[in-house]
Amino acid sequence: MDITWYGHACFRIRDRGVAIVTDPYDKAIGLSMPRIRADVVTVSHGHEGHSSQRGLRGHPQLLQGPGEYEIGGVFITGVPTFHDRDGGRKQGRNVAFLFDYGDMTVCHLGDLGHVLTQEQVEMLDGVNVLLVPAGGGSTLSVSEATQVVGQIEPNIVIPMHYHTPGLARDLAPVSGFLKAMGVSQSTVQDALKVSASTLPQDEQVIVLALRGEPSDDEEYG
C-alpha cells in the first residue's frame, strides 16, 4: 500500500489496483488540486475544501454518506460523525471513512469536530493507519486530536488539515500537534509505503510531504 498527501485532507491510497482519493478540494482554498486518477472518491462533507471532483482522472465511484460498501475487494465503512462539538448545529455532519483491506485498515477522519463516542470508537476498531485533522480551526483542537488518537490506538498516525504555504484557511501549523504527541523531531516522507508485515508495533507519527501533479508512471505504474 502507498499513501500520498496532496494537501489539506486529500490523500490517494493505492493498493491491489484500487486508487482511493479522499476529500478532493476546490481552488478556492488557495491550493491547486492535481489531476489524480481515482477509482473511488470519498467526501467527508460538502464544504468546498473537501468535495470537488473537478479534474480527477478516470470515472470514480463517489461515496459521500454513512454506510457499508465493497469496491474492488476493499470494504469501506462510512461512520456518521459531526463537524463540530454541537451535534452538527454549527458546521453540519461529517463522515469518517474506514478502508478495510483485510490485512490492513486505514481511517480518514475528514473534518471531525469532536471526541468520539464509544459507539463510534467501536465502529472504527482495528485501525492501522489514522489520517487525523491536526490544525484546529473548525475541526478537532490539538488536545482533542491527541485524545482521538488515544481512542483509536493506530499503529501509524498521519496528520492532515493543517497550515501549509498558500492555504487560504486559518489553520495552525503541524508543530503543535507533533509537540502534543510527544514528537520532538519529525522526518518528512514523500509518501508512506507500508504493508501488514512492516507496521510498527509502537505508535508512530509520520508527516507526509505535500505532493504536486503525479507523473503518468506514478498514476499507472
BASE-801521 format. One record per residue (C-alpha): residue number from 1; residue in one letter; chain; x, y, z. Coordinates in nm, 4 decimals, decimal comma, padded with zeros to 6 digits. Example, Ala and Ser with C-alpha at 12.3 -4.5 7.8 and 13.67 -1.06 7.14 Angstrom:
BASE-801521
num->1&residu->a&chaine->A&xx->01,2300&yy->-00,4500&zz->00,7800
num->2&residu->s&chaine->A&xx->01,3670&yy->-00,1060&zz->00,7140
***
This chain:
BASE-801521
num->1&residu->m&chaine->A&xx->00,0000&yy->00,0000&zz->00,0000
num->2&residu->d&chaine->A&xx->00,1132&yy->00,3528&zz->-00,0674
num->3&residu->i&chaine->A&xx->-00,0424&yy->00,6712&zz->00,0711
num->4&residu->t&chaine->A&xx->00,0313&yy->01,0112&zz->-00,0823
num->5&residu->w&chaine->A&xx->-00,0830&yy->01,3505&zz->00,0502
num->6&residu->y&chaine->A&xx->-00,1970&yy->01,6182&zz->-00,1936
num->7&residu->g&chaine->A&xx->-00,2762&yy->01,8857&zz->00,0631
num->8&residu->h&chaine->A&xx->-00,5493&yy->01,9710&zz->00,3136
num->9&residu->a&chaine->A&xx->-00,7434&yy->01,6442&zz->00,3693
num->10&residu->c&chaine->A&xx->-00,6778&yy->01,4958&zz->00,0259
num->11&residu->f&chaine->A&xx->-00,4891&yy->01,1664&zz->00,0020
num->12&residu->r&chaine->A&xx->-00,4516&yy->00,8959&zz->-00,2572
num->13&residu->i&chaine->A&xx->-00,4491&yy->00,5455&zz->-00,1099
num->14&residu->r&chaine->A&xx->-00,3397&yy->00,2779&zz->-00,3574
num->15&residu->d&chaine->A&xx->-00,3399&yy->-00,0954&zz->-00,3020
num->16&residu->r&chaine->A&xx->-00,4418&yy->-00,4040&zz->-00,5009
num->17&residu->g&chaine->A&xx->-00,5057&yy->-00,1974&zz->-00,8134
num->18&residu->v&chaine->A&xx->-00,7608&yy->00,0309&zz->-00,6444
num->19&residu->a&chaine->A&xx->-00,6921&yy->00,4042&zz->-00,6089
num->20&residu->i&chaine->A&xx->-00,8989&yy->00,5830&zz->-00,3436
num->21&residu->v&chaine->A&xx->-00,8899&yy->00,9641&zz->-00,3283
num->22&residu->t&chaine->A&xx->-01,0200&yy->01,1346&zz->-00,0147
num->23&residu->d&chaine->A&xx->-01,1718&yy->01,4842&zz->00,0126
num->24&residu->p&chaine->A&xx->-01,0568&yy->01,6473&zz->-00,3147
num->25&residu->y&chaine->A&xx->-01,0654&yy->02,0270&zz->-00,2879
num->26&residu->d&chaine->A&xx->-01,1565&yy->02,3344&zz->-00,4894
num->27&residu->k&chaine->A&xx->-00,9010&yy->02,6031&zz->-00,5792
num->28&residu->a&chaine->A&xx->-01,0940&yy->02,8433&zz->-00,3552
num->29&residu->i&chaine->A&xx->-00,8918&yy->02,7140&zz->-00,0593
num->30&residu->g&chaine->A&xx->-00,5741&yy->02,8527&zz->-00,2202
num->31&residu->l&chaine->A&xx->-00,4159&yy->02,5257&zz->-00,3307
num->32&residu->s&chaine->A&xx->-00,4123&yy->02,3749&zz->-00,6791
num->33&residu->m&chaine->A&xx->-00,5726&yy->02,0326&zz->-00,6851
num->34&residu->p&chaine->A&xx->-00,3647&yy->01,7976&zz->-00,9053
num->35&residu->r&chaine->A&xx->-00,5266&yy->01,5711&zz->-01,1628
num->36&residu->i&chaine->A&xx->-00,5233&yy->01,2349&zz->-00,9868
num->37&residu->r&chaine->A&xx->-00,6613&yy->00,9108&zz->-01,1259
num->38&residu->a&chaine->A&xx->-00,9198&yy->00,7637&zz->-00,8915
num->39&residu->d&chaine->A&xx->-01,1370&yy->00,4534&zz->-00,8798
num->40&residu->v&chaine->A&xx->-01,3163&yy->00,5696&zz->-00,5647
num->41&residu->v&chaine->A&xx->-01,3650&yy->00,9197&zz->-00,4218
num->42&residu->t&chaine->A&xx->-01,4785&yy->00,9736&zz->-00,0654
num->43&residu->v&chaine->A&xx->-01,6237&yy->01,3049&zz->00,0534
num->44&residu->s&chaine->A&xx->-01,6479&yy->01,3589&zz->00,4284
num->45&residu->h&chaine->A&xx->-01,8771&yy->01,6643&zz->00,3933
num->46&residu->g&chaine->A&xx->-01,9909&yy->01,9124&zz->00,1320
num->47&residu->h&chaine->A&xx->-01,7608&yy->02,2084&zz->00,2001
num->48&residu->e&chaine->A&xx->-01,5541&yy->02,3302&zz->-00,0985
num->49&residu->g&chaine->A&xx->-01,2275&yy->02,2199&zz->00,0587
num->50&residu->h&chaine->A&xx->-01,3410&yy->01,8573&zz->00,0673
num->51&residu->s&chaine->A&xx->-01,5845&yy->01,7848&zz->-00,2145
num->52&residu->s&chaine->A&xx->-01,4610&yy->01,8997&zz->-00,5565
num->53&residu->q&chaine->A&xx->-01,4229&yy->01,6255&zz->-00,8190
num->54&residu->r&chaine->A&xx->-01,3253&yy->01,8678&zz->-01,0942
num->55&residu->g&chaine->A&xx->-01,0182&yy->01,7456&zz->-01,2816
num->56&residu->l&chaine->A&xx->-00,9955&yy->01,3963&zz->-01,1351
num->57&residu->r&chaine->A&xx->-00,8950&yy->01,1302&zz->-01,3864
num->58&residu->g&chaine->A&xx->-01,0970&yy->00,8191&zz->-01,4514
num->59&residu->h&chaine->A&xx->-01,4608&yy->00,7549&zz->-01,3672
num->60&residu->p&chaine->A&xx->-01,4536&yy->00,7137&zz->-00,9907
num->61&residu->q&chaine->A&xx->-01,7374&yy->00,5909&zz->-00,7768
num->62&residu->l&chaine->A&xx->-01,8425&yy->00,8614&zz->-00,5314
num->63&residu->l&chaine->A&xx->-01,9048&yy->00,7814&zz->-00,1644
num->64&residu->q&chaine->A&xx->-02,0339&yy->01,0670&zz->00,0493
num->65&residu->g&chaine->A&xx->-02,2537&yy->00,9205&zz->00,3170
num->66&residu->p&chaine->A&xx->-02,2613&yy->00,6693&zz->00,6008
num->67&residu->g&chaine->A&xx->-02,2968&yy->00,3040&zz->00,5095
num->68&residu->e&chaine->A&xx->-02,1107&yy->-00,0091&zz->00,4092
num->69&residu->y&chaine->A&xx->-01,9618&yy->-00,0569&zz->00,0636
num->70&residu->e&chaine->A&xx->-01,7414&yy->-00,3108&zz->-00,1162
num->71&residu->i&chaine->A&xx->-01,5409&yy->-00,1935&zz->-00,4163
num->72&residu->g&chaine->A&xx->-01,2600&yy->-00,3883&zz->-00,5806
num->73&residu->g&chaine->A&xx->-01,2138&yy->-00,6090&zz->-00,2766
num->74&residu->v&chaine->A&xx->-01,1921&yy->-00,3128&zz->-00,0364
num->75&residu->f&chaine->A&xx->-01,4566&yy->-00,2960&zz->00,2365
num->76&residu->i&chaine->A&xx->-01,5435&yy->00,0659&zz->00,3103
num->77&residu->t&chaine->A&xx->-01,7485&yy->00,1896&zz->00,6044
num->78&residu->g&chaine->A&xx->-01,8765&yy->00,5450&zz->00,6337
num->79&residu->v&chaine->A&xx->-01,9194&yy->00,6288&zz->01,0024
num->80&residu->p&chaine->A&xx->-02,1539&yy->00,9205&zz->01,0846
num->81&residu->t&chaine->A&xx->-01,9923&yy->01,1945&zz->01,2941
num->82&residu->f&chaine->A&xx->-02,0189&yy->01,5737&zz->01,3216
num->83&residu->h&chaine->A&xx->-01,8107&yy->01,8694&zz->01,2059
num->84&residu->d&chaine->A&xx->-01,8489&yy->02,0443&zz->01,5439
num->85&residu->r&chaine->A&xx->-01,8997&yy->01,9830&zz->01,9139
num->86&residu->d&chaine->A&xx->-02,2722&yy->02,0673&zz->01,8989
num->87&residu->g&chaine->A&xx->-02,4176&yy->01,7746&zz->01,7095
num->88&residu->g&chaine->A&xx->-02,3693&yy->01,9432&zz->01,3728
num->89&residu->r&chaine->A&xx->-02,5743&yy->02,2508&zz->01,4568
num->90&residu->k&chaine->A&xx->-02,2874&yy->02,4858&zz->01,3622
num->91&residu->q&chaine->A&xx->-02,0919&yy->02,3104&zz->01,0857
num->92&residu->g&chaine->A&xx->-02,3102&yy->02,0167&zz->00,9880
num->93&residu->r&chaine->A&xx->-02,2388&yy->01,6469&zz->00,9552
num->94&residu->n&chaine->A&xx->-01,9127&yy->01,4678&zz->00,8775
num->95&residu->v&chaine->A&xx->-01,8372&yy->01,1141&zz->00,7634
num->96&residu->a&chaine->A&xx->-01,5282&yy->00,9268&zz->00,8797
num->97&residu->f&chaine->A&xx->-01,4309&yy->00,6579&zz->00,6291
num->98&residu->l&chaine->A&xx->-01,2773&yy->00,3239&zz->00,7204
num->99&residu->f&chaine->A&xx->-01,0970&yy->00,1324&zz->00,4422
num->100&residu->d&chaine->A&xx->-01,0524&yy->-00,2359&zz->00,5254
num->101&residu->y&chaine->A&xx->-00,8110&yy->-00,4285&zz->00,3003
num->102&residu->g&chaine->A&xx->-00,8323&yy->-00,7483&zz->00,5025
num->103&residu->d&chaine->A&xx->-00,4790&yy->-00,7431&zz->00,6396
num->104&residu->m&chaine->A&xx->-00,4648&yy->-00,3673&zz->00,6987
num->105&residu->t&chaine->A&xx->-00,7112&yy->-00,0859&zz->00,7729
num->106&residu->v&chaine->A&xx->-00,6891&yy->00,2889&zz->00,7062
num->107&residu->c&chaine->A&xx->-00,9184&yy->00,5525&zz->00,8593
num->108&residu->h&chaine->A&xx->-00,9742&yy->00,9048&zz->00,7229
num->109&residu->l&chaine->A&xx->-01,1500&yy->01,1213&zz->00,9825
num->110&residu->g&chaine->A&xx->-01,2478&yy->01,4059&zz->00,7485
num->111&residu->d&chaine->A&xx->-01,3303&yy->01,7247&zz->00,9364
num->112&residu->l&chaine->A&xx->-01,4163&yy->01,5532&zz->01,2621
num->113&residu->g&chaine->A&xx->-01,5017&yy->01,8195&zz->01,5190
num->114&residu->h&chaine->A&xx->-01,5473&yy->01,6241&zz->01,8415
num->115&residu->v&chaine->A&xx->-01,4076&yy->01,3451&zz->02,0539
num->116&residu->l&chaine->A&xx->-01,5582&yy->01,0107&zz->01,9527
num->117&residu->t&chaine->A&xx->-01,8401&yy->00,8360&zz->02,1330
num->118&residu->q&chaine->A&xx->-01,7913&yy->00,4787&zz->02,2476
num->119&residu->e&chaine->A&xx->-02,0144&yy->00,3564&zz->01,9647
num->120&residu->q&chaine->A&xx->-01,8025&yy->00,5401&zz->01,7080
num->121&residu->v&chaine->A&xx->-01,4830&yy->00,4015&zz->01,8591
num->122&residu->e&chaine->A&xx->-01,6228&yy->00,0505&zz->01,8249
num->123&residu->m&chaine->A&xx->-01,7132&yy->00,1153&zz->01,4601
num->124&residu->l&chaine->A&xx->-01,3539&yy->00,2288&zz->01,3987
num->125&residu->d&chaine->A&xx->-01,1960&yy->-00,0724&zz->01,5648
num->126&residu->g&chaine->A&xx->-00,8678&yy->-00,2149&zz->01,4372
num->127&residu->v&chaine->A&xx->-00,7301&yy->00,0920&zz->01,2559
num->128&residu->n&chaine->A&xx->-00,3664&yy->00,0581&zz->01,1473
num->129&residu->v&chaine->A&xx->-00,3189&yy->00,3948&zz->00,9753
num->130&residu->l&chaine->A&xx->-00,5090&yy->00,7015&zz->01,1007
num->131&residu->l&chaine->A&xx->-00,5414&yy->01,0241&zz->00,8984
num->132&residu->v&chaine->A&xx->-00,6317&yy->01,2903&zz->01,1546
num->133&residu->p&chaine->A&xx->-00,7006&yy->01,6669&zz->01,1296
num->134&residu->a&chaine->A&xx->-00,4253&yy->01,8430&zz->01,3233
num->135&residu->g&chaine->A&xx->-00,4598&yy->02,2166&zz->01,2567
num->136&residu->g&chaine->A&xx->-00,7529&yy->02,3103&zz->01,4766
num->137&residu->g&chaine->A&xx->-00,9906&yy->02,5673&zz->01,3281
num->138&residu->s&chaine->A&xx->-01,3364&yy->02,4187&zz->01,2751
num->139&residu->t&chaine->A&xx->-01,2100&yy->02,0664&zz->01,3425
num->140&residu->l&chaine->A&xx->-01,0548&yy->01,8987&zz->01,6455
num->141&residu->s&chaine->A&xx->-00,8375&yy->02,1086&zz->01,8722
num->142&residu->v&chaine->A&xx->-00,4856&yy->01,9777&zz->01,9231
num->143&residu->s&chaine->A&xx->-00,5769&yy->01,8285&zz->02,2602
num->144&residu->e&chaine->A&xx->-00,8896&yy->01,6670&zz->02,1129
num->145&residu->a&chaine->A&xx->-00,6908&yy->01,5287&zz->01,8202
num->146&residu->t&chaine->A&xx->-00,4462&yy->01,3591&zz->02,0556
num->147&residu->q&chaine->A&xx->-00,7385&yy->01,2256&zz->02,2566
num->148&residu->v&chaine->A&xx->-00,8971&yy->01,0767&zz->01,9436
num->149&residu->v&chaine->A&xx->-00,5639&yy->00,9143&zz->01,8543
num->150&residu->g&chaine->A&xx->-00,5681&yy->00,7597&zz->02,2016
num->151&residu->q&chaine->A&xx->-00,9240&yy->00,6347&zz->02,1493
num->152&residu->i&chaine->A&xx->-00,8406&yy->00,4649&zz->01,8182
num->153&residu->e&chaine->A&xx->-00,4873&yy->00,3419&zz->01,9037
num->154&residu->p&chaine->A&xx->-00,3494&yy->00,3078&zz->01,5488
num->155&residu->n&chaine->A&xx->-00,0029&yy->00,1861&zz->01,4527
num->156&residu->i&chaine->A&xx->00,0634&yy->00,4927&zz->01,2361
num->157&residu->v&chaine->A&xx->-00,0716&yy->00,8472&zz->01,2699
num->158&residu->i&chaine->A&xx->-00,0588&yy->01,0846&zz->00,9723
num->159&residu->p&chaine->A&xx->-00,1613&yy->01,4469&zz->01,0419
num->160&residu->m&chaine->A&xx->-00,3612&yy->01,6416&zz->00,7817
num->161&residu->h&chaine->A&xx->-00,5707&yy->01,9588&zz->00,7546
num->162&residu->y&chaine->A&xx->-00,3123&yy->02,1995&zz->00,8956
num->163&residu->h&chaine->A&xx->-00,1463&yy->02,5161&zz->00,7654
num->164&residu->t&chaine->A&xx->00,0665&yy->02,4834&zz->00,4523
num->165&residu->p&chaine->A&xx->00,2029&yy->02,7621&zz->00,2285
num->166&residu->g&chaine->A&xx->-00,0699&yy->02,9065&zz->00,0079
num->167&residu->l&chaine->A&xx->-00,3612&yy->02,7622&zz->00,2023
num->168&residu->a&chaine->A&xx->-00,6381&yy->03,0212&zz->00,2390
num->169&residu->r&chaine->A&xx->-00,7686&yy->02,8786&zz->00,5650
num->170&residu->d&chaine->A&xx->-00,6935&yy->02,9820&zz->00,9216
num->171&residu->l&chaine->A&xx->-00,5276&yy->02,6664&zz->01,0477
num->172&residu->a&chaine->A&xx->-00,2347&yy->02,6114&zz->01,2830
num->173&residu->p&chaine->A&xx->00,0914&yy->02,4505&zz->01,1681
num->174&residu->v&chaine->A&xx->00,1500&yy->02,0841&zz->01,2387
num->175&residu->s&chaine->A&xx->00,4165&yy->02,1592&zz->01,5014
num->176&residu->g&chaine->A&xx->00,1626&yy->02,1991&zz->01,7822
num->177&residu->f&chaine->A&xx->00,0139&yy->01,8573&zz->01,7171
num->178&residu->l&chaine->A&xx->00,3563&yy->01,6953&zz->01,6986
num->179&residu->k&chaine->A&xx->00,4530&yy->01,8505&zz->02,0311
num->180&residu->a&chaine->A&xx->00,1297&yy->01,7295&zz->02,1914
num->181&residu->m&chaine->A&xx->00,2009&yy->01,3796&zz->02,0559
num->182&residu->g&chaine->A&xx->00,5481&yy->01,3874&zz->02,2122
num->183&residu->v&chaine->A&xx->00,7310&yy->01,4056&zz->01,8791
num->184&residu->s&chaine->A&xx->01,0426&yy->01,6169&zz->01,9323
num->185&residu->q&chaine->A&xx->01,1858&yy->01,5696&zz->01,5840
num->186&residu->s&chaine->A&xx->00,9963&yy->01,4576&zz->01,2751
num->187&residu->t&chaine->A&xx->01,1116&yy->01,3375&zz->00,9357
num->188&residu->v&chaine->A&xx->00,9019&yy->01,4310&zz->00,6350
num->189&residu->q&chaine->A&xx->00,8389&yy->01,1475&zz->00,3878
num->190&residu->d&chaine->A&xx->00,7346&yy->01,1837&zz->00,0242
num->191&residu->a&chaine->A&xx->00,4806&yy->00,9052&zz->00,0688
num->192&residu->l&chaine->A&xx->00,4046&yy->00,6182&zz->00,3035
num->193&residu->k&chaine->A&xx->00,4696&yy->00,2699&zz->00,1698
num->194&residu->v&chaine->A&xx->00,3538&yy->00,0122&zz->00,4198
num->195&residu->s&chaine->A&xx->00,2315&yy->-00,3455&zz->00,4459
num->196&residu->a&chaine->A&xx->00,0893&yy->-00,5518&zz->00,7287
num->197&residu->s&chaine->A&xx->00,4329&yy->-00,7044&zz->00,7883
num->198&residu->t&chaine->A&xx->00,6077&yy->-00,3647&zz->00,8168
num->199&residu->l&chaine->A&xx->00,3635&yy->-00,1943&zz->01,0525
num->200&residu->p&chaine->A&xx->00,5418&yy->-00,0610&zz->01,3627
num->201&residu->q&chaine->A&xx->00,4481&yy->-00,2236&zz->01,6917
num->202&residu->d&chaine->A&xx->00,4690&yy->00,1071&zz->01,8769
num->203&residu->e&chaine->A&xx->00,2595&yy->00,4025&zz->01,7633
num->204&residu->q&chaine->A&xx->00,4444&yy->00,6184&zz->01,5120
num->205&residu->v&chaine->A&xx->00,3633&yy->00,9685&zz->01,3817
num->206&residu->i&chaine->A&xx->00,4592&yy->01,0266&zz->01,0177
num->207&residu->v&chaine->A&xx->00,4472&yy->01,3647&zz->00,8409
num->208&residu->l&chaine->A&xx->00,3977&yy->01,3441&zz->00,4658
num->209&residu->a&chaine->A&xx->00,5272&yy->01,5980&zz->00,2164
num->210&residu->l&chaine->A&xx->00,2675&yy->01,7824&zz->00,0115
num->211&residu->r&chaine->A&xx->00,2855&yy->01,6366&zz->-00,3390
num->212&residu->g&chaine->A&xx->00,2097&yy->01,8051&zz->-00,6695
num->213&residu->e&chaine->A&xx->00,0883&yy->01,6701&zz->-01,0025
num->214&residu->p&chaine->A&xx->00,1743&yy->01,2977&zz->-01,0316
num->215&residu->s&chaine->A&xx->00,3525&yy->01,1637&zz->-01,3390
num->216&residu->d&chaine->A&xx->00,1923&yy->00,9054&zz->-01,5649
num->217&residu->d&chaine->A&xx->00,4329&yy->00,6456&zz->-01,4234
num->218&residu->e&chaine->A&xx->00,3085&yy->00,7230&zz->-01,0733
num->219&residu->e&chaine->A&xx->-00,0530&yy->00,7077&zz->-01,1857
num->220&residu->y&chaine->A&xx->-00,0467&yy->00,3901&zz->-01,3889
num->221&residu->g&chaine->A&xx->00,2759&yy->00,2140&zz->-01,2927
***
